[in-house]
Amino acid sequence: MTSGNDSNKGSISSPWKSIDRAKRSSGTVQPGDTVYIRSVTYQFTTQRGVQFDSGDSGQSGSPITYKAFTGETVSFSGIGSTTSAIFFINNTQYLVFDGFRFTGTYPQIAETRAFNIAGGGNITIKNCNVVNIYKGIAFGDVQIDNIIITGNTFDGNAAPVYINQNKNVTISGNTFKYTYEGLKINPHYLSQTAENIDIYGNFFYQIGWGFKDSDGTDLGYYNPGIIIDHQCNNCGAGDSYTKNVNIYSNIFWGCSDAGIRTQRADVDIYNNTFYRQHYYDAHVLNNTVGGHGVGIVIQNGVYVSKIKNNIFYDNKGWWDGTNDIVAENGSTYNASNNLLGNPIFVNGDPIAVNPYDPNNYKLSSGSKNAIDKGADLSSEGITKDYFGNQKPLGSGYDIGAHEYSSGAQDYLAPVTPQGLIQR
């Protein structure tokens, strides 16, 4: 694939050519090793670009890490309908993938996945940039646990991350933008369960906008930033389940459908900022909800017990005229300590400055209706805001995704927005 040679030593001066040579099953790497990949574009023509099997696993405390060489861009792409997955992970444990770029032309051309995790677990994917690949990270219909997805950017994907039968999943510090769907949680076969899912510190914006057809035409769809879906295939009188889903300290802006929509119970959402969504949202603590739609949508007859500390700001309304929380199909909820109005962000209205900059969703000294007005969430284990600040500061929890620090600057120099899409 590069100027290396698989007969080489695998050193920086004598590199291997293929990633296949740098797998444990080849006898060249061991648990705890880091494989550095140099700047190049890898274009695969096979169905599976690189396949990792059980013999390629690391060990607990000693994963095998595949990492882009410092300061270099390493890109992977597939060919149209041929390549179903760039990295195919099959019953493999304890791997880390760090700092890669995955690209496609338009995601509708073929269902290429950046990562297809068909089996295994204890996988970390971080600092990757997934652009116009149909699916970013997909999981097989088997139990796959202990997953960390952090620091990545998902841009123009049909399905950036799809959680299925997974337990102990952390999704943090990612950016989701211009995707058809947002982050989706949907165990979809009988008795499958998605359990212990923590989603925090992510930025979701303009989900459903900017997604392109195969000819490059922008398409618009109604989809939320996060959807906890209820589609149970061939379940009969049975069901599939979600348990202990926690969504907190995220920022949602301009999603075409909502910030969050849930069709399942046992979903808690804390410390998020939802601003100017297009159409709809779910079960929230410490959120800021605003936009072209409502803050929260609850469907399928479920009960959402914790809607606390949320800011609902500048919502355009649901079909029935509701602006903030919508409960449909017999659904109910319990809400308290929410702010319905302008939180007085540090630079005023983000859309007038730069809505792509998370700093413009910070509170200011004028946010008297949000600072120290939230419910105490210490029992929920919420100790950090979107920016990594300690919670609480001052006499209590703030409402919204940002925890204000006394004496903080009330004006931040704006950054010129790029590629603004307004609907």
C-alpha positions as CSV (number, residue, x, y, z in Angstrom):
1,M,0.0,0.0,0.0
2,T,2.9,2.3,0.6
3,S,6.6,2.4,-0.1
4,G,7.2,-0.1,2.7
5,N,7.9,-3.8,2.3
6,D,6.3,-6.6,4.3
7,S,9.8,-8.2,4.5
8,N,11.1,-5.2,6.4
9,K,11.6,-5.0,10.1
10,G,8.6,-2.8,10.8
11,S,10.7,0.1,12.1
12,I,10.4,3.8,11.1
13,S,13.4,3.4,8.8
14,S,12.3,-0.1,7.6
15,P,8.5,0.0,7.5
16,W,6.1,-2.7,6.6
17,K,3.9,-2.1,3.6
18,S,0.5,-3.5,4.7
19,I,-1.6,-3.2,7.9
20,D,-2.2,-7.0,7.7
21,R,1.5,-7.5,8.4
22,A,1.1,-5.5,11.6
23,K,-1.4,-7.8,13.3
24,R,-0.8,-10.1,16.2
25,S,-1.8,-13.2,14.1
26,S,1.2,-12.4,11.8
27,G,3.6,-12.8,14.7
28,T,4.9,-9.2,14.5
29,V,3.1,-7.4,17.3
30,Q,2.1,-8.2,20.9
31,P,-0.3,-6.9,23.4
32,G,0.7,-3.4,24.6
33,D,2.3,-2.5,21.2
34,T,1.5,0.6,19.2
35,V,1.5,0.4,15.4
36,Y,2.1,3.8,13.8
37,I,0.8,4.3,10.3
38,R,2.4,6.9,8.1
39,S,0.7,9.6,5.9
40,V,-0.9,8.0,2.9
41,T,-4.3,7.3,1.4
42,Y,-5.3,3.6,1.5
43,Q,-8.0,2.8,-1.0
44,F,-9.4,-0.7,-0.7
45,T,-10.9,-2.7,-3.5
46,T,-11.8,-5.8,-1.4
47,Q,-15.0,-6.4,0.5
48,R,-13.2,-6.0,3.8
49,G,-10.3,-3.6,3.9
50,V,-8.5,-5.0,6.9
51,Q,-10.0,-7.8,9.0
52,F,-9.1,-8.4,12.6
53,D,-9.9,-11.9,14.1
54,S,-9.6,-13.4,17.5
55,G,-5.9,-14.1,17.0
56,D,-5.3,-10.3,16.6
57,S,-6.5,-9.4,20.1
58,G,-4.6,-7.5,22.7
59,Q,-5.1,-8.1,26.5
60,S,-6.8,-6.4,29.4
61,G,-4.5,-3.5,30.3
62,S,-2.4,-4.1,27.2
63,P,-4.4,-3.3,24.1
64,I,-2.8,-3.2,20.6
65,T,-3.0,0.3,19.3
66,Y,-3.2,1.4,15.6
67,K,-2.3,5.1,15.5
68,A,-1.7,7.7,12.8
69,F,1.8,8.9,12.9
70,T,2.2,12.2,14.8
71,G,1.4,15.2,12.6
72,E,0.4,13.1,9.6
73,T,-2.9,12.4,7.9
74,V,-3.8,8.8,7.3
75,S,-6.8,8.4,5.1
76,F,-8.8,5.2,4.2
77,S,-11.5,4.9,1.5
78,G,-13.4,2.1,-0.1
79,I,-14.6,1.5,-3.7
80,G,-18.3,1.9,-4.3
81,S,-20.4,-1.2,-3.9
82,T,-17.3,-3.4,-3.3
83,T,-16.0,-2.4,0.1
84,S,-18.5,-3.1,2.9
85,A,-16.0,-2.2,5.7
86,I,-12.7,-0.5,6.0
87,F,-11.9,-2.2,9.3
88,F,-13.8,-5.4,10.0
89,I,-13.5,-6.5,13.6
90,N,-14.5,-10.2,14.1
91,N,-14.4,-11.6,17.6
92,T,-11.4,-9.4,18.5
93,Q,-10.7,-7.9,21.9
94,Y,-8.6,-5.0,23.2
95,L,-7.9,-2.9,20.2
96,V,-7.5,0.9,19.9
97,F,-7.8,2.9,16.7
98,D,-6.5,6.5,17.0
99,G,-6.4,9.4,14.6
100,F,-7.5,8.1,11.2
101,R,-9.6,9.7,8.4
102,F,-12.2,7.8,6.5
103,T,-13.6,9.2,3.3
104,G,-16.2,8.5,0.6
105,T,-17.8,10.3,-2.3
106,Y,-21.4,10.3,-1.2
107,P,-22.7,7.9,1.4
108,Q,-25.7,6.7,-0.6
109,I,-23.5,5.0,-3.2
110,A,-22.9,1.9,-1.0
111,E,-23.2,0.9,2.6
112,T,-19.5,1.2,3.3
113,R,-18.7,1.2,7.0
114,A,-15.6,2.7,8.5
115,F,-15.8,0.2,11.3
116,N,-17.9,-3.0,11.3
117,I,-17.6,-4.6,14.7
118,A,-19.1,-8.0,14.1
119,G,-18.0,-9.5,17.4
120,G,-15.6,-9.1,20.3
121,G,-15.4,-6.1,22.6
122,N,-13.2,-3.8,24.5
123,I,-12.6,-1.6,21.5
124,T,-11.7,2.1,21.5
125,I,-12.1,4.4,18.5
126,K,-10.8,7.9,19.0
127,N,-9.8,11.0,17.2
128,C,-11.0,9.8,13.9
129,N,-12.6,11.8,11.1
130,V,-15.4,9.9,9.3
131,V,-16.6,11.8,6.2
132,N,-19.3,10.7,3.7
133,I,-18.9,7.1,4.7
134,Y,-22.4,5.5,4.7
135,K,-22.0,4.1,8.3
136,G,-19.4,5.3,10.7
137,I,-19.4,2.6,13.4
138,A,-21.8,-0.4,13.2
139,F,-22.2,-3.4,15.4
140,G,-23.3,-7.0,14.7
141,D,-26.3,-8.7,16.3
142,V,-24.3,-10.4,19.1
143,Q,-23.2,-9.2,22.5
144,I,-20.4,-6.6,22.1
145,D,-19.4,-4.8,25.3
146,N,-17.0,-2.3,26.7
147,I,-16.8,0.2,23.8
148,I,-15.3,3.7,23.9
149,I,-16.0,6.2,21.1
150,T,-14.3,9.5,21.8
151,G,-13.0,12.6,20.1
152,N,-14.2,11.7,16.7
153,T,-16.0,13.8,14.0
154,F,-18.8,12.2,12.0
155,D,-19.7,14.3,8.9
156,G,-22.2,13.5,6.1
157,N,-22.9,9.9,7.2
158,A,-26.2,8.1,6.8
159,A,-25.7,6.4,10.2
160,P,-22.7,7.7,12.1
161,V,-23.0,5.4,15.2
162,Y,-25.6,2.7,15.6
163,I,-25.7,1.1,19.1
164,N,-27.3,-2.4,19.1
165,Q,-26.8,-5.2,21.6
166,N,-24.1,-3.4,23.5
167,K,-23.3,-3.0,27.2
168,N,-20.9,-0.5,28.9
169,V,-20.5,2.0,26.1
170,T,-19.0,5.5,26.4
171,I,-19.6,8.0,23.6
172,S,-17.8,11.3,24.5
173,G,-16.2,14.4,23.0
174,N,-17.4,13.7,19.5
175,T,-18.9,16.0,16.8
176,F,-21.8,14.8,14.7
177,K,-22.7,17.1,11.8
178,Y,-24.7,17.1,8.5
179,T,-25.6,13.4,9.0
180,Y,-28.8,11.7,7.9
181,E,-29.4,10.2,11.3
182,G,-27.7,11.2,14.5
183,L,-26.6,8.8,17.1
184,K,-29.0,5.8,17.2
185,I,-29.7,3.3,19.9
186,N,-31.9,0.5,18.8
187,P,-31.5,-3.1,19.9
188,H,-33.8,-4.6,17.3
189,Y,-34.2,-8.3,17.9
190,L,-35.9,-10.3,20.6
191,S,-34.3,-9.9,24.1
192,Q,-31.5,-7.8,22.8
193,T,-30.5,-5.1,25.3
194,A,-28.5,-1.9,25.1
195,E,-27.3,-1.2,28.6
196,N,-25.2,1.2,30.5
197,I,-24.7,3.7,27.7
198,D,-23.1,7.0,28.7
199,I,-23.3,9.8,26.1
200,Y,-21.6,13.1,27.1
201,G,-19.6,16.1,25.9
202,N,-20.6,15.7,22.3
203,F,-21.7,18.4,19.8
204,F,-24.6,17.6,17.5
205,Y,-25.4,20.1,14.8
206,Q,-27.6,20.3,11.7
207,I,-28.4,16.6,11.7
208,G,-30.5,16.0,8.6
209,W,-29.1,19.1,6.8
210,G,-26.2,19.1,4.4
211,F,-26.6,15.4,3.7
212,K,-26.0,14.8,0.0
213,D,-27.5,12.6,-2.7
214,S,-25.3,10.6,-5.1
215,D,-25.3,13.5,-7.5
216,G,-24.1,15.9,-4.8
217,T,-27.6,17.5,-4.2
218,D,-28.2,18.6,-0.6
219,L,-31.1,16.6,1.0
220,G,-33.1,17.6,4.0
221,Y,-34.5,15.0,6.4
222,Y,-36.4,15.1,9.7
223,N,-34.1,13.4,12.2
224,P,-33.0,14.1,15.7
225,G,-29.5,14.4,17.1
226,I,-30.0,11.3,19.2
227,I,-32.8,8.7,18.7
228,I,-33.6,5.9,21.1
229,D,-35.7,3.9,18.8
230,H,-38.1,1.0,19.3
231,Q,-38.1,-1.4,16.4
232,C,-38.2,-5.0,17.5
233,N,-38.1,-7.3,14.5
234,N,-39.9,-10.7,14.7
235,C,-40.3,-10.2,18.5
236,G,-43.9,-11.4,18.7
237,A,-45.1,-10.9,22.2
238,G,-41.5,-10.3,23.4
239,D,-39.4,-7.2,23.1
240,S,-35.9,-5.7,23.1
241,Y,-34.7,-3.4,25.8
242,T,-32.6,-0.4,26.8
243,K,-31.4,0.1,30.3
244,N,-29.6,2.9,32.0
245,V,-29.0,5.3,29.1
246,N,-27.5,8.6,30.3
247,I,-27.2,11.6,28.1
248,Y,-25.6,14.6,29.6
249,S,-23.3,17.7,29.0
250,N,-23.9,17.7,25.2
251,I,-24.7,20.6,22.9
252,F,-27.4,20.2,20.2
253,W,-28.0,22.9,17.6
254,G,-30.1,23.1,14.5
255,C,-31.0,19.4,14.1
256,S,-33.7,19.0,11.5
257,D,-36.0,16.9,13.7
258,A,-35.0,17.5,17.4
259,G,-32.2,17.3,19.8
260,I,-33.4,13.9,21.2
261,R,-36.3,11.6,20.6
262,T,-37.0,8.6,22.7
263,Q,-39.4,5.7,22.3
264,R,-38.0,3.9,25.3
265,A,-37.9,4.4,29.0
266,D,-34.9,4.4,31.4
267,V,-33.2,7.2,29.5
268,D,-31.8,10.1,31.6
269,I,-30.5,13.3,30.0
270,Y,-28.5,15.8,32.0
271,N,-26.6,19.1,31.3
272,N,-27.3,19.4,27.6
273,T,-27.8,22.5,25.5
274,F,-30.4,22.2,22.8
275,Y,-30.6,25.3,20.7
276,R,-32.8,26.0,17.6
277,Q,-33.7,22.5,16.7
278,H,-35.9,22.1,13.6
279,Y,-38.6,19.8,14.9
280,Y,-38.1,17.5,17.9
281,D,-36.4,16.0,21.3
282,A,-36.6,13.4,25.2
283,H,-35.7,12.7,29.0
284,V,-33.5,15.4,30.2
285,L,-31.5,16.8,33.2
286,N,-29.4,20.0,32.9
287,N,-30.1,20.6,29.2
288,T,-30.4,23.7,27.1
289,V,-33.0,23.0,24.5
290,G,-33.8,25.5,21.7
291,G,-34.7,25.9,18.1
292,H,-36.6,25.0,15.0
293,G,-38.9,22.6,16.8
294,V,-39.4,21.4,20.4
295,G,-36.9,20.3,23.0
296,I,-38.0,16.8,23.9
297,V,-40.3,14.3,22.2
298,I,-41.4,11.2,24.1
299,Q,-43.2,8.5,22.1
300,N,-44.5,4.9,22.3
301,G,-46.3,5.2,25.6
302,V,-43.2,5.4,27.8
303,Y,-42.7,7.3,31.1
304,V,-39.7,9.6,31.3
305,S,-39.1,10.3,35.0
306,K,-36.2,12.8,34.9
307,I,-36.5,16.1,33.0
308,K,-34.5,18.5,35.1
309,N,-32.2,21.5,34.8
310,N,-33.0,22.1,31.1
311,I,-33.0,25.3,29.1
312,F,-35.6,25.4,26.4
313,Y,-34.8,28.4,24.2
314,D,-36.1,29.6,20.9
315,N,-38.0,26.5,19.9
316,K,-40.2,27.0,16.9
317,G,-42.9,24.5,18.0
318,W,-44.3,21.1,17.3
319,W,-47.2,20.3,15.0
320,D,-49.6,20.9,17.9
321,G,-48.0,24.2,18.8
322,T,-46.1,22.8,21.8
323,N,-42.6,24.5,22.1
324,D,-40.7,22.6,24.7
325,I,-41.7,19.0,25.6
326,V,-44.0,16.8,23.6
327,A,-45.4,13.5,24.9
328,E,-47.2,11.3,22.3
329,N,-49.0,8.0,22.1
330,G,-49.9,8.0,25.8
331,S,-46.3,8.9,26.9
332,T,-45.9,10.8,30.2
333,Y,-43.0,12.6,32.0
334,N,-41.9,14.3,35.2
335,A,-40.2,17.7,34.8
336,S,-38.7,20.2,37.2
337,N,-36.0,22.9,37.5
338,N,-36.2,23.8,33.8
339,L,-35.7,27.2,32.3
340,L,-38.1,28.2,29.5
341,G,-36.5,31.3,28.0
342,N,-33.3,33.1,27.1
343,P,-30.4,32.0,29.2
344,I,-28.3,35.0,28.2
345,F,-25.4,33.2,26.5
346,V,-21.9,34.8,26.7
347,N,-22.0,36.3,23.2
348,G,-25.7,36.7,22.9
349,D,-27.6,34.7,20.3
350,P,-25.2,32.1,18.9
351,I,-26.7,32.2,15.4
352,A,-25.7,35.9,15.2
353,V,-22.1,35.1,16.1
354,N,-21.0,31.6,15.3
355,P,-23.3,28.6,16.2
356,Y,-20.5,26.2,15.2
357,D,-18.3,27.3,18.2
358,P,-19.3,25.5,21.4
359,N,-17.9,28.4,23.4
360,N,-20.9,30.5,22.3
361,Y,-23.2,28.3,24.3
362,K,-21.6,29.2,27.6
363,L,-23.5,31.1,30.3
364,S,-22.6,34.7,31.3
365,S,-22.8,36.7,34.5
366,G,-26.2,37.8,33.3
367,S,-27.5,34.2,33.3
368,K,-29.3,34.8,36.6
369,N,-32.1,32.5,35.7
370,A,-29.7,29.5,35.1
371,I,-26.8,29.9,37.5
372,D,-27.2,27.9,40.7
373,K,-30.8,27.2,39.8
374,G,-30.6,23.6,38.9
375,A,-31.5,20.5,40.9
376,D,-28.7,18.7,42.8
377,L,-27.5,15.9,40.6
378,S,-24.6,14.7,42.7
379,S,-26.5,11.4,43.3
380,E,-26.5,10.9,39.5
381,G,-22.7,11.1,39.3
382,I,-22.8,14.2,37.1
383,T,-19.5,16.1,38.0
384,K,-18.4,17.7,34.7
385,D,-20.0,20.1,32.2
386,Y,-19.5,20.0,28.4
387,F,-16.2,21.9,28.7
388,G,-14.8,19.6,31.5
389,N,-15.5,22.1,34.3
390,Q,-16.3,20.8,37.7
391,K,-20.0,20.6,38.6
392,P,-21.3,22.2,40.7
393,L,-19.5,25.6,41.1
394,G,-20.9,28.1,43.5
395,S,-23.9,27.3,45.7
396,G,-25.6,24.8,43.3
397,Y,-25.9,23.2,39.9
398,D,-26.4,25.5,37.0
399,I,-29.1,24.8,34.4
400,G,-27.8,23.9,31.0
401,A,-24.6,22.3,29.6
402,H,-22.2,24.9,30.9
403,E,-21.3,25.4,34.6
404,Y,-20.5,29.1,35.1
405,S,-17.4,30.2,37.0
406,S,-17.7,33.4,39.0
407,G,-15.6,36.1,37.4
408,A,-15.5,34.4,34.0
409,Q,-15.2,36.7,30.9
410,D,-18.5,37.9,29.7
411,Y,-17.5,38.3,26.0
412,L,-15.5,35.8,23.9
413,A,-13.9,36.9,20.7
414,P,-16.1,35.3,18.0
415,V,-14.7,33.0,15.3
416,T,-16.0,33.6,11.8
417,P,-18.5,30.8,10.9
418,Q,-17.9,28.6,7.9
419,G,-20.5,26.9,5.7
420,L,-23.5,28.1,7.7
421,I,-26.7,26.3,6.6
422,Q,-29.9,28.0,7.8
423,R,-33.3,26.5,7.3
